[in-house]
Amino acid sequence: MKSKLSSIVFLSFLSLGIYSTHAQKQVTPIFKDGEAQIVPEFSNPESWIRHDLWVETEFDTDGDGKPDRMHVDVTRPQQTETEGLKLPVVYESSPYYAGVAGNDPNTFWDVHHELGELGKGHINPIVKRTGERPVISNSQIKTWVPRGYIVIHSSSPGTGLSDGSPTVGGDNESLAPKAVIDWLNGRAKGYTSRDGNETVKAYWTTGKVGMTGTSYNGTLPLAAATTGVEGLEAIIPIAPNTSYYHYYRSNGLVRSPGGYLGEDIDVLYDFIHSGDESKRAYSNKVIRDTEMKNGQDRITGDYNDFWAGRDYLNDMKPMKAALLMSHGFNDWNVMPEHSYRIYKAAKDKGLDVQIYYHQLGHGGPPPVSMMNRWFTHYLFGIDNGVGKDPKAWIVREDDDRLKPTAYADYPNPEAKPVTLHLQAGGVTAGGLSTKKDKTNTKETLVDDYTFSGDSLAKSVNSKHRLLYVTPVLKEDVHLSGLANITVNLSSSKPAANLSVWLVSLPWNTSKDAKITDNIITRGWADPQNYRSIRESEPLEPSKFYSLSFDLQPDDQIIKKGQQIGLMIFSSDNQFTLLPKPGTALTIDLDNTSLTLPVVGGKKALSKATN
């Protein structure tokens, strides 16, 4: 049965003379070169049908004893009403559509305290909800509706006019978009109002759905895909957060996302909580002040069951949607490990996958043509050969973001691990060499967060960092994949931050320096977690501990004339907690090494450095 809204739309078309007694040729999508083309008859925004509804879910997370309903908006070509045309759907979901709390510094955790302490808390802001029905968002519409897609949006649980509680990675954030996709395929109920009983059906769609979005909006396509819901054929996550532990922690260390020092999962909860004011107190008590408070553990930074439940890598078994992943190698907010770990797991499962990486920061979708080919094949069923395309598309350092270079895969299949050993002199600049000399050398740095990583890398000498460099490169060196460091260290205190930067030197101080000119990649770890990220233990002063961890994924060509530098320091004032200066870290050079993923392997690096 059609809803009253649909009937009103039908009558309005009659009054405008859209319906004709004469047979007219049906307007349908057009395909050329394997892509859906812009169709003039689909391109007039004034003729689009826009309406909203609520989809019933299978969960109740706001404590009212009734299944939560998700607020959904729909934008579709008029031909889905006037000509009975059925089209696939491009779907974006978000917790951001109805407003957020802002970035008042007082809403973030204090980071100026000793490690192992909780630190001063923060205020809990109140979000003022914005927006007017029936429009939830205008994103995606201008790109996809003219090409013959229907675009829908939904507000995440506990945000906007959707019921429920925000959980920031909890199960309801996966089950909510699943319910919407179930509704699009006739398996769930939709209603014309938030609490009424008049149903509405998606009679205008084929039921084939593709999801996309950036950041949190890119996380939710993956969340939906991990349910294995029928009808979700393809996803294009852009800079998605795929594990909230990896977003707020790093190898056991409390580590903030770049640009948001002191943010944690409870801060993000407050930031997005724009839902029903009368139910916020319940959500705050159950989710923020109980589940999150007891689980996030800012004292040890250890991985635990709370974080495991918000790690989508653990939920991928049911996933079957084709994956086109997109990310920036210099995204220090949602770091590139988030995309790589899921891409690798999906590829290992045998799913259809591609990955697009650019060299810039947070966000940045693939070229529209690449997205269009993906959706055209998986949603319209057009055999455009997308499955035979190269798996990896990397934007090179000097190229336009929309002009990636194709590679067989990522990491580059020609990349081989090359281990470099440290040579004495790190207070100024020691050496990095494939040759290992046993020298019994130990070198010490003293923590001082008042010195930024940038300033330490540029310093000719410093007691606050240790720097080891290759010879000046005689040829370009192409790195592709994960660099790994093994560090053997001792600490003067029971707890210490450990920060590692891989840099390209000399440092380009020009205001026109490119984002790729200086920092190659970075990583952080808690030496207390040398055994496991699930288990930390106090360090015994002067006792040496060995730990290994990966730096962030990268694909970069280091130009000849530069030197590749490994910088080891303690507190990173852009990311870590900031204890009082003075902790001494001593590095055992004989048992510390850096492994680089070099295209061409040891032969290529030796040729460039000898």
Residue pairs with C-beta under 8 A, 6 or more apart in sequence:
1 199
1 201
2 10
2 200
2 201
2 203
3 53
3 192
3 198
3 199
3 200
4 192
4 198
5 51
5 192
5 200
6 51
6 81
6 200
9 49
9 51
9 81
10 81
13 19
13 78
13 81
13 82
18 78
18 82
19 82
26 79
26 83
26 85
27 39
27 41
27 42
27 77
27 79
27 83
27 85
28 85
28 148
29 36
29 37
29 39
29 87
29 147
29 148
29 380
30 36
30 37
30 39
30 148
31 37
31 376
31 380
31 382
31 384
33 384
34 373
34 376
34 377
34 382
34 384
34 385
34 386
35 369
35 372
35 373
35 376
35 384
36 147
36 148
36 149
36 372
36 375
36 376
36 380
37 147
38 146
38 147
39 146
39 147
39 148
41 77
41 79
42 77
42 79
42 145
42 146
42 147
42 148
43 145
43 146
45 141
45 142
47 77
47 78
48 75
48 76
48 77
48 78
48 141
48 145
49 74
49 75
49 76
49 77
49 78
49 80
49 81
50 73
50 74
50 75
50 134
50 135
51 73
51 74
51 134
52 71
52 72
52 73
52 74
52 133
52 134
52 135
52 136
53 71
53 72
53 74
53 190
53 191
53 192
53 200
54 69
54 70
54 71
54 72
54 161
54 162
54 190
54 191
54 192
54 193
54 194
55 69
55 70
55 72
55 154
55 179
55 180
55 182
55 183
55 188
55 189
55 190
55 191
56 67
56 68
56 69
56 179
56 188
56 189
56 190
56 191
57 67
57 68
57 69
57 70
57 157
57 164
57 172
57 175
57 176
57 179
57 188
58 67
58 175
58 179
59 67
59 68
59 164
59 171
59 172
59 175
60 66
60 67
60 68
60 164
61 68
61 157
61 158
61 163
61 164
61 165
61 167
61 170
61 172
61 283
61 287
62 68
62 158
62 163
62 164
62 165
62 275
62 276
62 279
62 282
62 283
63 279
63 282
63 286
64 163
64 279
66 163
68 157
68 162
68 163
68 164
68 172
68 176
69 162
69 163
69 191
69 194
69 195
70 154
70 155
70 157
70 162
70 163
70 164
70 176
70 179
70 180
71 136
71 154
71 155
71 160
71 161
71 162
71 194
72 136
72 152
72 153
72 154
72 180
72 183
72 190
73 134
73 135
73 136
73 137
73 152
73 153
73 154
74 150
74 151
74 152
75 141
75 145
75 150
75 151
75 152
76 87
76 145
76 150
76 151
76 204
77 85
77 87
77 145
77 148
77 150
79 85
80 86
80 87
80 150
80 204
80 205
81 204
85 204
86 203
86 204
86 205
86 206
87 148
87 149
87 150
87 204
87 205
87 206
88 149
88 150
88 205
88 206
88 207
88 208
88 209
88 210
88 375
88 379
88 380
89 149
89 150
89 151
89 152
89 184
89 205
89 208
89 209
89 210
89 379
90 140
90 144
90 149
90 150
90 151
90 152
90 209
90 210
90 211
90 212
90 375
90 379
91 151
91 152
91 153
91 154
91 177
91 180
91 181
91 209
91 210
91 211
92 137
92 139
92 140
92 151
92 152
92 153
92 211
92 212
92 213
92 217
93 153
93 154
93 155
93 156
93 176
93 177
93 180
93 211
93 213
93 217
93 220
93 221
93 224
94 137
94 153
94 155
94 156
94 159
94 213
94 216
94 217
94 220
95 155
95 156
95 158
95 159
95 166
95 216
95 272
95 274
96 159
96 216
96 217
96 272
97 131
97 136
97 137
97 153
97 155
97 159
97 160
98 129
98 130
98 131
98 136
98 155
98 159
98 160
98 161
98 274
99 127
99 128
99 129
99 130
99 131
99 274
100 127
100 271
100 272
100 274
101 107
101 125
101 126
101 127
101 270
101 271
101 272
101 273
102 125
103 260
104 123
104 125
105 262
106 122
106 123
107 122
107 123
107 124
107 125
107 267
107 270
107 271
108 122
108 260
108 261
108 262
108 263
108 267
109 119
109 120
109 121
109 122
109 262
109 263
109 264
109 267
109 298
110 119
110 120
110 121
110 122
110 262
111 119
111 256
111 261
111 262
111 576
111 577
111 578
112 119
112 578
113 119
113 120
113 577
113 578
113 579
114 495
114 579
114 580
115 495
115 496
115 497
115 577
115 579
116 299
116 300
116 494
116 495
117 299
118 298
118 299
119 298
119 577
122 262
122 267
124 270
124 284
124 288
125 270
125 271
127 270
127 271
127 272
127 273
127 274
128 274
129 160
129 274
129 275
129 277
130 274
131 160
133 161
136 153
136 154
136 155
136 160
137 153
139 153
139 213
139 217
140 151
140 153
140 212
141 151
143 368
144 151
144 375
145 151
147 372
148 380
149 375
149 379
150 204
150 205
152 180
152 184
154 162
154 176
154 177
154 180
155 161
155 162
156 162
156 166
156 173
156 176
156 220
156 272
157 163
157 164
157 165
157 166
157 167
157 172
157 173
157 176
157 275
158 164
158 165
158 166
158 167
158 272
158 273
158 274
158 275
158 279
158 283
159 166
159 272
159 273
159 274
159 275
160 274
160 275
161 194
161 275
162 176
162 275
163 194
163 275
163 276
163 279
164 172
164 176
164 275
165 172
165 275
165 279
165 282
165 283
165 286
165 287
166 269
166 272
166 273
166 275
166 283
166 287
167 173
167 269
167 287
167 291
168 244
168 265
168 268
168 269
168 272
168 292
168 310
169 219
169 223
169 241
169 244
169 265
169 309
169 310
169 312
170 287
170 309
170 310
171 309
173 220
173 223
174 223
174 224
174 226
174 227
174 315
175 227
177 211
177 220
177 221
177 223
177 224
178 224
178 227
178 229
179 188
180 188
181 209
181 224
181 229
181 230
181 231
181 232
182 188
182 229
182 231
183 189
183 190
183 202
184 202
184 205
184 207
184 209
184 231
185 202
185 207
185 230
185 231
186 201
186 202
186 207
187 230
189 199
190 199
190 200
190 201
190 202
191 197
191 198
191 199
191 200
192 198
192 199
192 200
206 379
207 231
208 231
208 233
208 378
208 379
208 380
209 231
209 232
209 233
209 379
210 232
210 233
210 234
210 235
210 236
210 374
210 375
210 378
210 379
211 220
211 221
211 224
211 225
211 232
211 234
211 235
211 236
212 218
212 221
212 235
212 236
212 237
212 238
212 365
212 371
213 220
213 221
213 237
213 238
214 238
214 239
214 363
214 365
215 238
215 239
215 240
215 241
215 333
215 334
215 362
215 363
216 241
216 272
217 238
218 237
218 238
218 239
218 240
218 241
218 326
219 237
219 240
219 241
219 242
219 312
221 235
221 236
221 237
221 240
222 235
222 237
222 240
222 242
222 312
222 342
223 312
224 232
224 235
225 232
225 235
225 319
225 320
225 321
225 323
226 312
226 315
226 316
226 318
226 319
227 318
228 318
228 319
228 320
232 321
233 321
233 322
233 378
233 379
234 321
234 322
234 323
234 324
234 374
234 375
234 377
234 378
234 379
235 321
235 322
235 323
235 324
236 324
236 325
236 326
236 365
236 366
236 371
236 374
236 375
237 323
237 325
237 326
237 339
237 342
238 326
238 327
238 363
238 364
238 365
238 366
239 326
239 327
239 328
239 331
239 333
239 334
239 338
239 339
239 362
239 363
239 364
240 325
240 327
240 334
240 338
240 339
240 342
241 247
241 334
241 338
242 311
242 312
242 313
242 338
242 339
242 341
242 342
243 307
243 310
243 311
243 312
243 313
243 338
243 341
244 265
244 307
244 310
244 311
245 303
245 307
245 308
245 310
245 311
246 311
246 335
246 337
246 338
246 341
247 257
247 334
247 338
248 254
248 255
248 256
248 257
248 263
248 264
248 265
248 296
249 255
249 301
249 303
249 307
249 533
250 523
250 524
250 525
251 523
251 524
251 525
251 526
251 529
251 533
251 547
251 549
252 300
252 301
252 302
252 303
252 525
252 526
252 528
252 529
252 533
252 536
253 301
253 497
253 498
253 524
253 525
253 526
253 529
253 576
254 298
254 301
254 576
254 577
255 301
255 524
255 575
255 576
256 262
256 263
256 264
256 575
256 576
257 263
257 332
257 333
257 334
257 335
258 332
258 333
258 335
258 574
258 575
259 332
259 333
260 333
261 574
261 575
264 296
264 298
265 292
265 296
265 310
266 288
266 292
266 293
266 296
269 287
269 288
269 292
270 288
273 280
273 283
273 284
275 283
291 306
292 306
294 306
295 304
295 305
295 306
295 307
296 306
296 307
297 304
297 306
300 528
300 536
301 526
301 529
301 536
302 529
302 533
302 534
302 535
302 536
303 533
303 534
304 534
308 314
312 342
313 341
313 342
313 345
316 342
316 345
316 346
316 349
319 346
319 349
319 351
320 351
321 351
322 351
322 352
322 353
322 374
322 378
323 342
323 343
323 346
323 351
323 352
323 353
323 354
324 353
324 354
324 355
324 356
324 366
324 370
324 371
324 374
325 339
325 342
325 343
325 353
325 354
325 355
325 356
326 339
326 355
326 356
326 357
326 364
326 365
326 366
327 334
327 336
327 338
327 339
327 340
327 355
327 356
327 357
327 358
328 336
328 357
328 358
328 359
328 360
328 361
328 362
328 363
328 364
329 336
329 357
329 358
329 359
329 521
329 552
329 553
329 554
329 555
329 556
330 359
330 360
330 361
330 515
330 516
330 519
331 360
331 361
331 362
331 363
332 361
332 362
332 522
332 574
332 575
333 361
333 362
334 362
335 552
336 357
336 552
336 553
336 554
337 550
337 552
337 553
339 355
339 357
340 355
340 410
340 482
340 553
343 353
343 355
343 410
346 353
347 353
347 391
352 378
352 387
353 391
354 370
354 374
354 386
354 389
354 390
354 391
354 392
354 393
355 391
355 392
355 393
355 410
356 366
356 370
356 392
356 393
356 394
356 404
357 392
357 393
357 394
357 395
357 404
357 410
357 555
358 364
358 395
358 401
358 404
359 395
359 396
359 397
359 401
359 515
359 516
359 556
360 401
360 515
361 515
364 401
365 371
366 393
366 404
367 402
367 403
367 404
370 393
373 384
373 386
373 389
374 386
376 382
376 384
376 386
377 383
377 384
377 386
377 387
389 406
390 406
390 407
390 408
390 409
391 407
391 408
391 409
391 410
392 406
392 407
392 408
392 409
392 410
392 412
393 404
393 405
393 406
393 407
394 404
394 405
394 407
394 410
394 555
395 401
395 403
395 404
395 405
396 405
396 557
397 514
397 516
397 556
397 557
398 514
399 405
410 480
410 481
410 555
411 480
411 481
411 482
411 553
411 555
411 597
412 478
412 480
412 481
412 555
412 599
414 480
414 599
414 600
414 601
415 478
415 479
415 480
415 481
415 597
415 598
415 599
415 601
416 597
416 598
416 600
416 601
416 602
417 484
417 595
417 596
417 597
417 598
417 601
418 434
418 595
418 596
418 597
418 598
418 601
418 602
418 605
419 434
419 593
419 594
419 595
420 432
420 433
420 434
420 470
420 566
420 593
420 594
420 595
420 596
421 432
421 433
421 434
421 435
421 436
421 437
421 589
421 592
421 593
422 430
422 431
422 432
422 468
422 566
422 587
422 589
422 592
422 593
422 594
423 430
423 431
423 432
423 433
423 437
423 439
423 468
423 589
424 430
424 431
424 439
424 441
424 443
424 589
425 431
425 468
426 443
426 445
426 465
426 466
426 467
426 468
426 568
426 587
426 589
427 443
427 461
427 462
427 463
427 466
428 460
428 461
428 467
429 467
429 468
429 469
429 565
430 443
430 466
430 467
430 468
430 469
430 589
431 468
431 469
431 470
431 471
432 468
432 469
432 470
432 564
432 565
432 566
432 594
433 470
434 602
434 605
434 606
436 593
438 590
439 589
439 590
440 590
441 589
441 590
442 586
442 587
442 588
442 589
443 466
443 586
443 587
443 589
444 584
444 585
444 586
444 587
445 463
445 464
445 465
445 466
445 568
445 569
445 570
445 584
445 585
445 587
446 463
446 464
446 581
446 582
446 583
446 584
447 464
447 496
447 497
447 569
447 570
447 571
447 579
447 581
447 582
447 583
447 584
447 585
448 464
448 571
448 581
448 582
449 570
449 571
449 572
449 573
449 576
449 578
449 579
449 581
450 573
450 581
451 462
451 464
451 465
451 573
452 573
452 574
453 499
453 501
453 567
453 569
453 572
453 573
453 574
454 507
454 518
456 462
456 464
456 465
456 467
456 567
456 569
457 465
457 467
457 501
457 503
457 505
457 507
457 518
457 565
457 567
458 507
458 509
459 465
464 569
464 570
465 567
465 568
465 569
466 567
466 568
466 569
466 587
467 565
467 566
467 567
467 568
468 565
468 566
468 594
469 505
469 563
469 564
469 565
469 566
470 563
470 564
470 565
470 609
471 563
471 609
471 610
472 561
472 562
472 563
473 558
473 559
473 560
473 561
473 562
473 563
473 564
473 608
473 609
474 560
474 607
474 608
474 609
474 610
475 560
475 604
475 607
475 608
476 557
476 558
476 559
476 560
476 608
477 557
477 558
477 564
477 598
477 604
477 605
477 608
478 555
478 556
478 557
478 558
478 598
478 599
478 600
478 604
479 520
479 554
479 555
479 556
479 557
479 558
479 596
479 597
479 598
479 599
480 554
480 555
480 597
480 599
481 553
481 554
481 555
481 597
482 550
482 551
482 553
482 597
483 502
483 521
483 523
483 550
483 551
483 554
483 594
483 595
483 596
483 597
484 548
484 549
484 550
484 551
484 594
484 595
485 500
485 523
485 548
485 549
485 551
485 566
485 592
485 593
485 594
485 595
486 546
486 547
486 548
486 591
486 592
486 593
486 595
487 498
487 500
487 527
487 546
487 547
487 548
487 568
487 587
487 592
488 544
488 545
488 546
488 587
488 588
488 590
488 591
488 592
489 498
489 527
489 544
489 545
489 547
489 585
489 586
489 587
489 588
489 592
490 539
490 541
490 542
490 543
490 544
490 545
490 585
490 586
490 588
491 527
491 539
491 541
491 583
491 584
491 585
491 586
492 541
492 542
492 582
492 583
492 584
492 585
493 539
493 541
493 583
494 528
494 538
494 539
494 540
494 541
495 526
495 528
495 538
495 539
496 527
496 539
496 570
496 583
496 585
497 524
497 526
497 570
497 571
497 572
497 576
497 577
497 579
498 524
498 525
498 526
498 527
498 547
498 568
498 570
498 585
499 522
499 523
499 524
499 568
499 569
499 570
499 571
499 572
499 575
499 576
500 522
500 523
500 524
500 525
500 551
500 566
500 567
500 568
501 519
501 520
501 521
501 522
501 566
501 567
501 569
502 519
502 520
502 521
502 522
502 551
502 564
502 565
502 566
502 567
502 594
503 518
503 519
503 520
503 564
503 565
503 566
503 567
504 517
504 518
504 519
504 520
504 558
504 559
504 562
504 563
504 564
504 565
505 562
505 563
505 564
505 565
506 562
506 563
507 518
508 514
508 517
508 518
516 556
520 554
520 556
520 558
520 564
521 551
521 552
521 553
521 554
521 556
522 551
522 552
523 549
523 550
523 551
523 552
524 572
524 575
524 576
525 547
525 549
526 536
527 539
527 545
527 547
528 536
528 537
528 538
528 539
529 535
529 536
529 547
530 545
530 546
530 547
531 537
539 545
544 586
544 588
544 591
546 591
558 564
560 608
564 596
566 594
568 585
568 587
570 583
570 585
571 577
571 578
571 579
596 605
598 604
598 605
